[in-house]
Amino acid sequence: MARVIFYEKPGCKNGTRQKVLLTAAGHEVVAYSLLTEPWTAERLRSFFGDRSVAEWFNRSAPRVKSGEVVPENTDEQTALLLMLKEPLLIRRPLLEVGDRREVGFDVEKIDAWIGLKPVDESFQEMSENLMSKDLQGCAHGNGHHHDNHHNHKGGCNHH
């Protein structure tokens, strides 16, 4: 069982699902707000490993969706400066276990890293159900128009 430091946007539905999955697998989840964390460029950079700069970005961020920020055309230095100024641009969640850091919630990668099998059979169905969903990015509730989902500050409206 691992102690998972979990940087999220509080209130985001997918973040909640991700934490449930980790907890059901017996991990201790310590959640922090990605938006209020006092990031430094060096510390933030350590979560991205050898991923391309475009993979560092939250595709649901308003400035990315509007085309104002184009991840594919952004160099490492600029990306970090933008993210320090506007943490909504950071792909979520950022995960830290021991010395290893990761970005995003790739179920297969996390399962191979720390394990996502439920510790109790009663969690089995729920965990399989959650793992079958796309747990990357921002989850949109049914019946909500995409444009109305994010408030003008780029946050989730659904809590």
Disulfide bonds with the S-S distance in Angstrom:
none
